[in-house]
Amino acid sequence: MTTTSPPIAIIGAGVLGLCAAFELSRRGHGVRVIDPGGANASSVAAGMIAPAMEAAIDQVTPEQAALFRAGRDLWPAFAQAAGVALNARPAEWRGPQAEVLAERMGALGFAARRDDDTLVTDEDLQIEPEQALQALRSTMGAAVVKGEVLRLEPTASGWRLNLDGMTLEASAVVLATGAGPAIPGVTPEIRRLVDLIQPIKGQIGRLRSRPVAHVVRGPGAYVAPMEAGAVVGATMQPGRRDLEPDPASSRRLLEAAERVLGQPLDAAEVEWRAGVRGASPDGMPLAGAVPDAQGMFLALAPRRNGWLLGPLVAEVVADAIEGRASSHAAALDPRRF
């Protein structure tokens, strides 16, 4: 395949934007990633590729569970190609609801095993968000440009991106702008879809110690290992866009994590962070073409499953740009709303 000229512009450098850029690049397309800088919700995460646990906890439909599984199944080859470290560790639920969660997993086709009040599955994986973001950025090299897109303008051959002090021409545009507002110049349909996205503030704590060897979940909290330390999470506060960690939420999370682990954690060891994710009305991403905007594509609103669904969203978007029929396109089609 020949390199596209002018390139495809991906606006946003979170998990969905970088996954889409990597997928397009390895298919031979020229890409340009516009990174606005600032806080990135993709780094404020535990990096769980967790179809089984997330499907059971959120009581998703069988169709959504199948998408979660498909997203997980794309990760081994994707991670190897992108240089992302992928960890295959058990995921454990401790405490009440173990039996209920086991029944839900079984009904959705996920394997798990019970031991009294403990439920364990080997279906889930984990990445390190910061390592994964850096690996994906490294594959893009000089194609990543720092800047904020101030306005979009249609042209005869695609789109013009007006940045502060710079103008870029693009054959197509992928909006991967998280929970941010619509960019001036987008079509009314894109603005309508962006306005449907609900911001959700999520808070997570970084522990210097590593009290677990694999992901441990329970009522109100989870603790997940990292190469250095662990993370304690996580809150989900719909409608919030502020990035200041909330002391009351921190205290509740830490107390819930202590109950799950059955041991105390040192509050002085925890660095609290917050990020804002976007969620569509059905909790699944908006991925694919927009009907009233030639050459405009969306990669938005994965709720808390951005890392799980990153390669799948990238595949759907790349297929749409190439005019291919993707097997998962209908489920993520922005036109479903």
N, C-alpha and C positions, 0 to 999 in steps of 0.2 A: 504494500500500500504506500502511496506517495504521501509525503508530509503535506498537511493542509496549509495553504497560504492565502489569506492571513490566518493566524492561529485561532483555535477555539479558546475563548476566555472563560475561566472559572472564577467567579467572584466569591471569595471566601476560602479560608485555609484551615477549616476544621476537618473533622474526619470525613464527612461526605464530600467536601470540595477536593481534598487531597486524594481520596480514593478514586474519585471520578477522573482527576487529572492523571493519576498513575495508569488507570485502565485505558484511557484514551491514548496516552503516550506510548504504552506498550503495544497498542494496535497500529501505531505509526502516525498518529495525528500530532501536529504541532499544537502545543498548549501554552497558555500563559495563565498563571495563578495570581490573582490579585489578593494580597494579604493585607487587610486593614489594620493588623496589629491589635494590641490591647488584649483584654481577657478573652480566652478561648475556652468555651465550655467543654470541648473535647478533652482538654487536659485535666479538667476537674472531674475525674471519673475513676472508677476502679478497673476499667478495661475488661469488663466481663463479656465474654462471648457465650452467653448463657441461655440457650433456647429452652432447655428443660425447666430450670428454676423460674425464669421470667414468665414462661407460658403458664406454669402452674400458679404462681403467685398472682398474676394479673388476670387469670381465668379467661385467656384468649380463646378465640374460636379455633376449630380444627384447621381452617384455612390459614389463619394467622400463625398458628403453630407450625404449619408446613413451611411458611415463609421464613420463620425463625430458623428452622432446621436447614433450609436451603442456604440461608445466610451463613450459618456455621460451617456448612460443608464446603463453601467457597474459600474459607480462610486458610487452610493449610497450603494450598498452591499459591494463593495471593500473598501470604506472609513470606513464603520462601522467595518469591520473585521480588518482593519489595524490601527484603531485609528486616522484616518485623519479627521480633522474638515472640513465639507463640508457645504458651505453656499449657500442657495437658495435665490438669490436676483434678482431683475429686471436688465436688461441691456438696456441702453438707448443710442440712437444716436441723436445728436443735430446738426441742421444746414442742409446745402445743401445735396442732395442725399437721403434724408429720403424716398421720394417716390420711387426712384429707388431701394433702399435697401429693402423696403417693398415688392416690386414686386418680387425681387429675392428670398426673404425668402419664400413668398407664393408659388412660382414656385417649390421650393425645399421641400415644405411640412412643413415649420416652421411657427408657429403662431406668429403674431405681431400685434400691434395696433398703429394707427397714431393719432397725435395731432399736426396739423400745421406742423412745421419743426422738430417735435420730433417723433421718432420711439422707441417703447418699446417692448421688448420680455421677456417672463418668461421662455424661453427654456434653458437659459444659467445658469451655476453654477460657483462657485469660491472656490478655496482652498487657504490657506496660504502656499506658497512654503517652507519656512523654517520649519514651523510646520509639514508639510507633509513629508519632507525629514527626519526630526528627528523621526517622528512616524514610518516610514518605516524602518529606521536604527534600532530603538529600537526593532522591531519585530525580527530582525536578530541576535541581541545580539552579542555573540562572533564569529559568522560566518562572520562578517565584518573584513577584514584584511587590514591594511595599507601597501601599497607597489606598486611598478611599475613592471609590467611584462616586462622583458627584451627580452624574447624569448619563443616561443611555440615549442614543439616537439611532434610529434605523437608517441604513444606507442601502444602496443598490446591491451590494454584495454581502451584507450582513449587518453588523452593528458597530457603532463608534462609542467608545468608552471615554468619557471626560473625567480625568483625575485631576487632583491638585497639581498643576504644573506639567501635566502630561496628557497626551491623547493617544489612544490605542485603537487600531482597527481589528475587528474580529469577524470571522466567518460565522460563528455561532457563539452564544453566551449560555453558560450554566450558572444559574443563581443558586449558590450554596451559602446563603447569608444568615443562616441560623434563625434566631427569633427577631432579627432586625427588621426595621421598617422597609417598605417598598422603596426602591431607588427611583428618583425622579426620571421620567421618560418611559417607564414601563407601561404596558397597555392596561386598560381598565380591568381585564380579566386577571392579569397577574396581580394587580393591586387587590382585587377581591380575594384571591386565594391567599395572598400574604396576610391580609387582614383576618383571615380565618385562623391563623396560627396563634395558639395560646402560648405565651411565655411561661416557663416553669423554672423557678429558682431552685437550685439544688445545692445543698451544703454537704461537704465531706471533710474529714479530718485525716491528716497525715501523721502517723505514729513513727517515732524513731525506732521503737522496738518492733519485734516481729513475733507476736504471740501465737500465730497460727501458721501451719505449713500449707494450708489450702483454704479456699473460701468457706467461711462458716457464716450461715445466716440463721436468723431467728426473728421472733416478733419485735418489730421496731428498729432493727439494725442488722448490719452485716460487718464482718471484718475480713479483709482480703489481703493476702501477702503481696509484698512487692520485693524487688531485688534488695532494696534498702528499706527496711521497716514494713509498714502495713498501712492500709487505709480503713477508716471507720466511716460508714455511711448508712443511709444518705437521706436527706430530706427532699421532699417535692412540694413546693409551694406555688400552686397555680396563680397566675396573674402578677407575679413579682418579677421585677427586672433589676432590682438593686443587687450589688455584688458584695455588700458588707456581711460578713458572717454574723449570725445572730447568737449571742451568748446563751439565751434560753434554749435554743435549738441544739446548740453544742452540748449543753449539759444533759438534755434528754437523750441525745444520741449516745453519749458516753455511758450513761446509766443503762440504757438498753443493751449496748454492746457488752457491758460487764455482766448483765444477767444472762446473755446468750453464752458467753464464754465461761461463766461461773468463776470469774477471777477479777480482781480490781485492775484498772488501767490508770496510769499516771496522767492526769489532765495537763500537767506541765510539759509533757512530751508531745502534745498534739498541736499541730499547726492547722488551723481551720481555713478552708477556702470555699468560695461559692462561685457558681456559674449559672448561666441562663440558657436553658434548652427550649426548643420549640416543639409543639405538639399539634398535630392536625386533629380534627374532630373525632376521627376513629383511632387515633394513636399510632397510625402507620404513616410512613413517609410519603411525601409528594415527590414523585420521580417520573420524569419523562417530559414530553413536549407539551407546550401550552397552545391551545387551539387558535387563538387570535394573534399569535406572535411568531411569525416565521423565523426560524433559527434561534428560538429562545426555549431553554429547558430548565426544569427545576430539580434540585436535589436538596429537599428541605424537610424539616419537622419529623425527625425520627423518635421523638419523645426521649426515653432513656435508653433506646436501643441503637444509638448511632454507631457504636463500635461493632455490635453484632451484625447490623445490616449494611455496613459501609461497602464491602465488595459487591453485595447484591444490588444496592442502589447504583453503584458505579456501572455495573453491567447493564442495568436497565437503561440508564442515561446514554451510555455509549452505543447500545443497540439502537436507541431512538435516533441518535444523531446520524447513524449509518443507515437508517431506514430499514432496520431488521425487526422482525417480530420476536420479542422476548417472551419467554414463557411466564414471566412474573410481571409483565408490564401492566396488565389489566388491574391487578390488585393494588398497584401503586399509582395508577394513572391519576393525575391531578383533576381530570374531568369527572371523577366520581363524586365530586362535591358540587 
